[in-house]
Amino acid sequence: MKQPGIYDNPYYKSLTRNMIPTVVIVSFTPMILVSLVILYHFQVSYTEKVKAHLKELVLKHKQDIDTFLAEETSDLSVLSKNFDIEQLRNQAFLEKELFVLQSEHRGAFVDIGLINNRGRQVAYAGPFKLGRADYSDSDWFNQAINRDVFVSDVFLGLRGLPHFIISVKKEVNGQPWILRATIDFVSFNNLVENIRIGETGFALIINRKNEFQTNPRFNLTFGKVLYDRFLDETTRDKDGVQILEHKDGTGDGYIYVSSFLKNGEWLLVYRQNTSDAFSIIRRAQNLAMLIFVIGGLGIITMAVFFSRRMVGFIARADREKEMMNHQMIETGKLASIGELASGVAHEINNPVAIMMEEAGWLQDLLEDNGLQGLSAGENLEEFNRALNQIRTQGGRCKEITHKLLSFARKTESGSQKVDIGELVREILDLTRQRTKYSHVDIETAIADSIPCIRASRTELQQILLNLVNNAIDAMENTGGTVTVECCFVSDHIHIIVSDTGPGIPESNLPRIFDPFFTTKPVGKGTGLGLSICYGIIRKMGGDINVQSTLNRGTAFDVRLPVQIATTPVPVQCAGPFNV
C-alpha cells in the first residue's frame, strides 16, 4: 500500500497553496517596481531625446528654407539696385540675367519680369507668354506695391500651375516699379519634402489661412482646433518651436513639430505617427515584457519548488516536534508515576498485610488440625473465610496495579471512545491514597448526561492527573479540598478541577502554561505538567482557562469539543467559571 505523503494532509496542502502565491508576490513586487521605474525613466529620457532631435531637424530645415528665400530675394534685390529701368525693360537683358540666376540657383527661378505702377508687365523673360500681363487685380501685386521686398503665397495665377512670386520694389522719379520673379514650385516643394524621419514622418508648409504651400503626402486637413493650437504662441519655446501630440478622429496619435517661416506668414509643420516616432520605446517595452514573462515563469517555478521544499522541512519539523511532545508527555507521566508511587505502595501494602495475616492463620490451622481435621469439618468454615479474604485482597491489588499500568503504558497516537466520568473516577482512585496522607479531601460532581468523546485515553489521563496532582501539591502542607466537576454545556464538555489552596499570584498567571515554569521548590517539579496539558488540549481543539484568588484557591476549566452526531441536553455547571 502506498504510504501517504505530506500533501495528502490538508494542512500541508493548504500551506503550500498559500505559500506559493506569497513567494510569487514577494518576488514579483520588486521586479515589477524596478522594471516600471527603469521603463519610466527610459521612456521619459527617450521621449525627450526624440523631441529634441525633431526640434533640431525642424530648426535646421527652417533655416534652410529661410536661407533659400533670402538668397532668391537678395539676388533679385541686387539686380534691381545695380541696373536702371531702361536696362531692366530690355527683354534681351532680362533673358540674360534670368539665365545667370537659373545657373546659380539650379533652376529655382522660372521667369522674371518688370511691372509698372499700374500693374502692367512691361518686360518679361521666361517660358510663358506673359509679356503684357496685367497684374493690377492680383492680390500679390497689391501687397508687393506697398513693400520693398515681398514673397507671395503659393497660387495658380495666369499660368494655371502652383507657384509663388518674390518681388523687389524700385523707386524711379517718384514712381514705383516692381521687379518680380517666379520661383519653381517643384524645387521648393522638394526642399520641404526632404524632411523625412522614419516611415511616416514628413513636413509641409501652411499659411495663416490654413492653406497648404507645399504638396502634402496624404489627403490631409488640419481642423480648426488643431490649427489654433499651431498658432498659439504661448506653447512655443525660446527658439519658437512648438511640439504637441494629438489624436485624430480615428484615435491614431501623431506628434507635430512646427516653427514659423517668412516672418511668421508661413508655418513649417513636421508630422509623424507617435508609434513610429517612439517605436524604440515600444520595442523596449516588448523586450521588457518578454524578459518579464520569462523571469515570471522562472519565479513561479522556483516558488513552487522552494515552497514545496519549505513545506517538506516544516512537515519534518512537525514530526520531530510531535515526537518531542510525545517524549515530554511520557516524561510527565513518569514524573506523575513517581509522585503516585508512595501512595500506591501504601495502597497495596494494606491488602498485602491482610493476605499475609490470613495466610499465617491458615498455616496455624493446618499445623493444629492437619488435613484430616479440615476434611472432618473442624475449622473448615474459618479456612474458607481466610481463603476468600486472600482472594478479595489479591483482586484489590490487581485492580490497583492494573490502573497504574494502564496509565503508565506508552501513549497511543490514535483516538478512541472515552467515557469522561469513568476516566475521572479512575484517576481519582489512583490519587486517593496520596490525598489521604496529605489530609486532602476529594469531592466530585459528575453529571449523568455527559456524552463520550473521541480522544486519546492516556492523554486525557495525563491532563486530569496533572491537574489533580497540582491541586494536591498546593495543599500538601495545609490540607484542603479538591473538587472535580464534569458537565456538558454548549457542545463542549467542561472538566473543572478546583482546590482550596493558597492560590497563584496574579503576576504568575500569564506564565503558568509556559514550559519549565514552576512555583514548586527546586527538585519538586519539572515545570512541564501544565505546558503538556495545554499542548494536548489545544491539539484536541479545546481550551483551558484558570482562575485564582490568593488564600482562597485555584480552579482550572478544561473545555473539550464533542464530536458525536447526537448529544444529550446540556446542563449548567455549578463551578467557579459559571459556564
C-alpha positions in Angstrom: 0.0 0.0 0.0 1.3 3.5 -0.9 2.4 5.5 2.1 0.6 8.8 2.5 2.7 11.8 1.6 2.8 15.2 3.2 0.5 16.6 0.5 -2.2 14.1 1.4 -2.5 16.2 4.6 -5.0 19.0 4.1 -2.9 21.3 6.4 0.3 21.0 4.3 -1.7 21.1 1.1 -3.3 24.4 2.2 0.1 25.7 3.5 1.6 25.0 0.1 -1.2 26.7 -1.7 -0.9 29.8 0.5 2.9 29.9 0.4 3.3 29.7 -3.4 1.3 32.9 -4.2 3.0 34.6 -1.2 6.5 33.8 -2.6 5.4 34.8 -6.1 4.0 38.2 -4.9 7.1 38.9 -2.8 9.4 38.0 -5.7 7.3 39.8 -8.4 6.8 43.0 -6.5 10.4 44.3 -6.5 10.9 43.1 -10.1 7.7 44.9 -11.2 8.7 48.1 -9.3 12.2 48.1 -10.7 11.0 47.3 -14.2 8.4 50.1 -14.1 10.9 52.6 -12.7 13.5 51.7 -15.4 10.9 51.8 -18.2 9.5 55.1 -17.0 12.9 56.7 -16.9 13.9 55.2 -20.2 10.6 56.4 -21.7 11.0 59.9 -20.4 14.6 60.1 -21.5 14.0 58.7 -24.9 10.9 60.9 -25.4 12.9 64.0 -24.6 15.6 62.7 -26.9 13.2 62.2 -29.8 11.6 65.6 -29.3 15.0 67.3 -29.1 16.0 65.6 -32.3 12.8 66.6 -34.1 13.2 70.1 -32.9 16.8 70.3 -34.2 15.6 68.9 -37.5 12.8 71.4 -37.9 15.1 74.3 -36.9 17.7 73.2 -39.4 15.2 73.0 -42.3 13.6 76.2 -41.2 17.0 77.8 -41.5 17.5 76.1 -45.0 14.1 77.4 -46.2 14.6 80.9 -44.9 18.0 80.9 -46.4 16.6 79.7 -49.7 14.0 82.5 -49.8 16.6 85.1 -48.5 19.1 84.2 -51.3 16.4 84.5 -54.0 15.2 87.8 -52.8 18.8 89.1 -52.2 19.8 88.3 -55.8 16.7 89.9 -57.1 17.4 93.0 -54.9 21.0 93.2 -56.3 19.6 93.1 -59.8 17.2 95.9 -59.1 19.8 98.1 -57.4 22.6 97.7 -59.9 20.7 98.3 -63.1 18.4 101.1 -64.2 14.9 100.9 -65.5 16.0 101.2 -69.2 18.2 98.1 -68.8 15.5 96.2 -66.9 12.9 97.0 -69.6 15.2 95.4 -72.2 13.9 91.8 -72.8 17.3 90.6 -74.0 18.9 91.9 -70.8 16.3 90.2 -68.7 16.8 86.9 -70.5 20.5 87.1 -69.9 20.0 87.8 -66.2 17.4 85.0 -65.9 19.9 82.6 -67.3 22.5 83.7 -64.7 20.0 83.3 -61.9 18.9 79.9 -63.1 22.5 78.8 -63.3 23.4 80.0 -59.8 20.2 78.6 -58.2 19.8 75.3 -60.1 16.7 76.3 -62.0 14.8 77.7 -59.0 13.9 80.9 -61.0 11.3 80.2 -63.6 10.9 83.6 -65.1 11.4 87.3 -64.4 9.6 90.4 -65.3 9.3 94.2 -64.7 5.9 95.7 -63.8 5.0 99.4 -63.7 2.9 101.1 -61.0 -0.4 100.3 -62.8 0.3 96.5 -62.7 1.2 96.1 -66.3 4.2 93.9 -67.1 6.4 95.9 -69.4 9.3 93.4 -69.8 9.3 89.7 -69.4 11.8 86.8 -69.8 10.6 83.2 -69.4 8.9 80.2 -71.0 5.3 81.6 -70.8 3.6 84.2 -73.0 3.2 86.8 -70.3 4.9 89.8 -72.0 2.0 92.2 -71.5 0.3 90.5 -68.5 -1.9 92.7 -66.3 -1.5 92.1 -62.6 -3.4 95.1 -61.3 -6.1 93.0 -59.8 -3.8 90.3 -58.4 -3.6 90.1 -54.6 0.2 89.6 -54.7 0.7 92.8 -56.7 -1.5 94.9 -54.4 0.7 93.7 -51.4 4.0 94.0 -53.2 3.4 97.6 -54.3 3.5 98.6 -50.7 6.6 96.6 -49.7 10.2 96.9 -50.5 10.6 93.1 -50.6 7.7 90.7 -50.9 7.2 86.9 -51.0 3.7 85.7 -52.0 1.8 82.6 -51.0 1.6 79.7 -53.5 -1.2 80.2 -56.0 -2.1 79.2 -59.6 -2.2 82.6 -61.3 -2.4 83.1 -65.0 -0.3 80.1 -65.9 -2.6 77.6 -64.0 0.3 76.0 -62.2 1.2 76.3 -58.5 4.0 78.8 -57.9 4.9 81.8 -55.8 6.4 85.1 -56.5 9.2 87.2 -55.0 9.4 90.9 -55.8 11.5 93.9 -55.1 10.2 97.5 -55.3 12.3 100.1 -57.1 11.6 103.9 -56.9 12.3 105.9 -60.1 11.3 109.6 -60.3 8.8 109.0 -57.5 7.1 106.2 -59.4 7.3 102.6 -58.0 8.4 99.7 -60.3 8.2 96.0 -59.3 10.9 93.6 -60.4 9.4 90.2 -59.8 10.5 86.6 -60.3 8.6 83.2 -60.2 10.1 80.5 -58.0 9.9 76.9 -59.3 7.3 75.2 -57.0 8.8 71.7 -57.6 12.3 72.8 -56.3 10.8 74.5 -53.3 8.5 71.5 -52.6 11.4 69.1 -52.8 13.3 71.2 -50.3 10.5 70.7 -47.8 9.9 67.0 -48.7 13.5 66.2 -47.8 12.5 66.4 -44.1 11.9 62.7 -43.6 12.4 60.5 -40.5 11.1 57.0 -40.0 8.4 55.5 -42.1 5.7 58.1 -41.5 7.5 61.4 -40.9 7.0 64.2 -43.4 6.9 68.0 -43.5 4.7 70.6 -45.1 4.1 74.4 -45.1 0.8 76.2 -44.4 0.0 79.9 -44.3 -2.1 81.9 -41.9 -5.2 80.9 -43.8 -4.6 77.2 -43.1 -3.8 76.7 -46.8 -1.0 74.3 -47.9 2.0 75.9 -49.5 3.5 72.6 -50.4 2.0 69.3 -51.5 1.2 67.1 -48.5 2.0 63.4 -48.9 -1.5 62.5 -47.9 -5.0 63.9 -48.3 -4.6 65.9 -45.1 -6.5 68.7 -43.5 -5.9 70.5 -40.2 -9.1 71.1 -38.2 -9.7 74.4 -36.6 -8.9 73.2 -33.1 -5.5 71.8 -34.2 -4.7 74.8 -36.3 -5.5 77.2 -33.5 -3.1 75.2 -31.3 -0.4 75.7 -34.0 -0.9 79.4 -33.8 -0.7 79.5 -30.0 2.5 81.5 -29.3 2.4 80.6 -25.6 3.2 77.0 -26.2 6.4 77.7 -28.1 9.8 77.5 -26.6 12.5 80.2 -26.7 13.5 79.0 -30.2 10.0 79.4 -31.5 9.4 75.7 -31.8 6.2 74.1 -30.7 5.9 70.3 -30.0 2.5 68.8 -29.4 0.8 65.4 -29.5 -2.6 65.0 -31.0 -5.1 62.2 -31.8 -7.3 62.4 -34.9 -10.9 61.2 -35.1 -9.8 57.5 -35.7 -7.8 57.5 -32.5 -4.4 57.5 -34.2 -1.8 59.5 -32.4 0.6 62.0 -34.0 3.4 64.2 -32.9 3.6 67.7 -34.5 6.7 69.9 -34.5 6.2 73.4 -36.0 8.1 76.7 -36.5 7.2 79.9 -38.3 8.8 80.9 -41.6 8.8 84.1 -43.8 8.5 86.4 -40.8 5.6 84.5 -39.3 3.5 84.3 -42.5 4.2 80.6 -43.1 4.3 77.7 -40.7 6.6 74.7 -41.2 4.9 71.7 -39.7 6.5 68.3 -39.3 4.2 65.3 -38.6 5.0 61.7 -37.6 2.9 58.9 -36.2 3.5 58.6 -32.5 4.0 54.8 -32.8 6.7 55.4 -35.4 8.4 58.2 -33.5 8.6 56.2 -30.3 9.0 52.7 -31.9 12.2 52.1 -29.9 10.2 52.6 -26.7 7.6 50.1 -27.9 10.4 47.6 -28.8 11.9 48.2 -25.4 8.5 47.5 -23.8 8.1 44.3 -25.8 11.5 43.2 -24.8 10.9 44.1 -21.2 7.6 42.2 -21.3 9.4 39.1 -22.8 12.0 39.3 -20.1 9.3 39.8 -17.5 7.4 36.7 -18.8 10.5 34.5 -18.8 11.5 35.8 -15.4 8.0 35.3 -14.1 7.9 31.7 -15.3 11.3 31.2 -13.5 9.9 32.9 -10.4 6.8 30.7 -10.4 8.9 27.6 -11.0 11.2 28.4 -8.1 8.3 29.5 -5.9 6.7 26.1 -6.4 10.0 24.3 -5.9 11.0 26.2 -2.8 7.5 26.3 -1.3 7.2 22.5 -1.6 10.7 22.1 -0.2 9.9 24.5 2.7 6.7 22.7 3.4 8.7 19.4 3.5 11.0 21.0 6.1 8.0 22.1 8.1 6.5 18.7 7.9 9.7 17.1 9.1 9.9 19.7 11.9 6.3 19.0 12.9 7.1 15.3 13.0 10.1 15.9 15.2 8.0 18.3 17.3 5.4 15.6 17.6 8.0 13.1 18.7 9.3 15.6 21.3 5.8 16.2 22.5 5.3 12.5 23.0 8.5 12.3 24.8 7.5 15.2 27.0 4.2 13.5 27.7 5.9 10.3 28.6 8.4 12.2 30.8 5.5 13.9 32.5 3.8 10.6 33.0 6.9 9.1 34.6 7.1 12.1 36.9 3.4 11.6 37.8 4.0 7.9 38.4 6.9 8.9 40.7 4.5 11.2 42.7 2.0 8.3 42.9 4.5 5.7 43.8 4.4 6.2 47.6 0.6 6.4 47.7 0.2 3.3 45.5 2.8 1.5 47.7 0.7 2.3 50.8 -2.5 1.3 48.9 -1.1 -2.1 48.0 0.6 -2.6 51.4 -2.8 -2.8 53.3 -4.3 -5.7 51.3 -0.9 -7.5 51.2 -0.7 -7.3 55.0 -4.1 -8.7 55.3 -3.2 -11.5 52.9 -0.1 -12.3 54.9 -2.1 -12.4 58.2 -4.7 -14.7 56.7 -2.1 -17.0 55.2 -0.4 -17.3 58.7 -3.7 -18.1 60.2 -4.3 -20.9 57.6 -0.8 -22.3 58.4 -1.6 -22.4 62.1 -4.9 -24.2 61.4 -3.1 -26.8 59.3 -0.4 -27.3 62.0 -3.0 -27.8 64.7 -5.5 -30.0 62.9 -3.9 -31.3 59.8 -5.7 -32.0 56.6 -7.8 -34.8 58.2 -9.2 -32.4 60.7 -10.2 -30.0 58.0 -11.8 -32.7 56.0 -13.8 -33.8 59.0 -15.3 -30.3 59.1 -13.4 -28.9 62.0 -12.4 -25.2 61.4 -13.5 -25.6 57.7 -15.6 -22.5 57.8 -12.7 -20.5 59.1 -10.5 -21.9 56.5 -12.9 -20.9 53.7 -13.3 -17.3 55.1 -9.5 -16.9 55.2 -9.2 -18.0 51.6 -12.0 -15.7 50.4 -10.2 -12.8 52.2 -7.0 -13.6 50.4 -8.8 -13.7 47.1 -10.5 -10.4 47.8 -7.4 -8.6 48.8 -5.5 -10.1 45.8 -8.1 -8.8 43.4 -7.8 -5.3 45.1 -4.0 -5.4 44.5 -4.6 -6.5 40.9 -7.1 -3.6 40.3 -4.6 -1.0 41.7 -1.7 -2.3 39.6 -3.9 -2.5 36.5 -4.9 1.1 36.8 -1.3 2.1 37.3 -0.1 0.1 34.4 -2.9 1.4 32.2 -1.7 5.0 32.9 2.0 4.1 32.6 1.8 2.4 29.2 3.0 4.3 26.1 0.6 7.0 24.9 -1.3 5.7 21.9 -1.4 8.0 18.8 -4.9 7.1 17.8 -8.2 8.2 19.4 -10.9 6.1 20.9 -14.3 6.5 22.5 -13.8 7.7 26.1 -16.3 8.0 29.0 -15.2 11.1 30.8 -17.0 10.2 34.0 -15.4 6.8 34.2 -12.0 8.3 33.4 -12.3 10.9 36.2 -13.2 8.2 38.7 -10.3 6.0 37.7 -7.8 8.9 38.1 -9.2 9.8 41.5 -8.8 6.2 42.6 -5.1 6.4 41.8 -4.6 9.5 43.8 -6.9 8.7 46.7 -4.2 7.2 48.9 -1.9 10.2 48.3 -4.7 12.6 49.3 -5.3 10.6 52.5 -1.7 11.2 53.6 -1.8 14.9 52.5 -5.0 15.5 54.5 -6.8 16.4 51.3 -10.5 15.6 50.7 -11.8 14.8 47.2 -15.3 15.8 46.1 -16.8 15.1 42.7 -19.8 16.4 40.8 -20.1 14.3 37.6 -23.3 14.9 35.6 -25.2 11.9 34.3 -25.7 13.3 30.8 -22.1 13.7 29.8 -21.5 12.2 26.3 -18.5 10.2 25.3 -15.8 11.8 23.2 -13.2 10.5 20.8 -9.7 11.2 22.1 -6.5 9.6 23.3 -7.4 7.9 26.6 -3.9 8.2 28.1 -3.6 11.8 27.1 -6.8 12.6 28.9 -5.5 10.6 31.9 -2.3 12.8 31.7 -4.4 16.0 31.8 -6.5 15.0 34.7 -3.7 13.5 36.8 -1.5 16.6 36.3 -4.3 19.0 37.4 -5.3 16.8 40.4 -1.6 16.3 41.5 -1.1 20.1 41.2 -4.1 20.7 43.4 -2.9 18.2 46.0 0.6 19.7 45.9 -0.8 23.2 46.5 -2.5 21.9 49.8 0.2 19.4 50.9 1.1 21.3 54.0 -2.2 22.9 54.9 -4.8 20.3 53.7 -8.0 21.2 52.0 -10.5 20.0 49.4 -10.1 19.1 45.7 -13.4 19.3 43.7 -13.7 17.7 40.3 -16.8 18.7 38.3 -17.8 17.4 34.9 -20.7 18.8 32.8 -21.8 19.3 29.3 -22.6 22.9 28.1 -22.9 24.3 24.5 -21.3 21.4 22.6 -18.4 21.3 25.0 -17.6 19.1 28.0 -16.2 21.0 30.9 -13.9 19.4 33.4 -13.3 21.8 36.3 -10.6 21.0 38.9 -10.6 23.4 41.8 -8.8 23.5 45.2 -8.9 25.5 48.4 -5.2 26.1 48.5 -3.2 29.3 48.7 -3.8 30.4 45.1 -1.5 31.7 42.4 -0.1 35.3 42.4 -1.7 37.3 39.6 1.8 38.1 38.2 2.4 34.4 37.6 -0.9 33.6 35.9 0.2 34.6 32.4 3.2 32.2 32.6 1.8 29.1 34.2 1.4 27.3 30.8 5.0 28.1 29.8 7.4 25.2 29.6 9.7 24.8 32.6 7.9 27.4 34.6 7.1 26.2 38.2 6.5 27.7 41.6 7.3 24.5 43.4 10.6 24.1 45.3 13.7 23.0 43.5 13.6 19.3 42.8 9.9 19.1 43.4 8.5 19.9 40.0 9.7 20.0 36.3 7.5 22.8 35.1 6.2 20.6 32.3 2.9 19.4 33.6 0.6 22.4 32.7 2.6 23.0 29.5 1.9 19.4 28.4 -1.8 19.8 29.4 -2.1 23.0 27.4 -0.5 21.4 24.3 -2.7 18.3 24.5 -5.9 20.2 25.0 -5.1 22.6 22.1 -4.3 19.7 19.8 -7.8 18.3 20.6 -9.4 21.6 19.6 -10.2 22.5 23.2 -9.2 25.2 25.6 -8.1 25.6 29.2 -8.6 28.6 31.5 -7.6 29.4 35.0 -9.0 31.5 37.9 -7.1 32.0 41.1 -7.5 34.1 44.3 -4.8 34.3 46.9 -5.6 32.4 50.1 -8.9 31.1 48.6 -7.9 28.6 45.9 -7.4 27.9 42.2 -9.7 26.4 39.5 -8.8 25.1 36.1 -11.6 24.7 33.4 -10.8 22.3 30.6 -13.2 22.6 27.6 -13.3 19.7 25.2 -15.4 19.8 22.0 -18.0 17.0 21.5 -17.6 15.3 18.1 -20.6 12.9 18.0 -23.8 13.1 15.9 -26.2 13.2 18.8 -25.7 14.9 22.2 -27.7 14.9 25.4 -29.4 18.0 26.7 -26.8 20.5 28.1 -26.8 21.2 31.8 -25.5 24.1 33.8 -22.2 23.7 35.6 -22.0 25.0 39.2 -18.3 25.6 39.3 -16.5 29.0 39.7 -16.4 29.7 36.0 -20.2 29.9 35.7 -20.2 28.0 32.4 
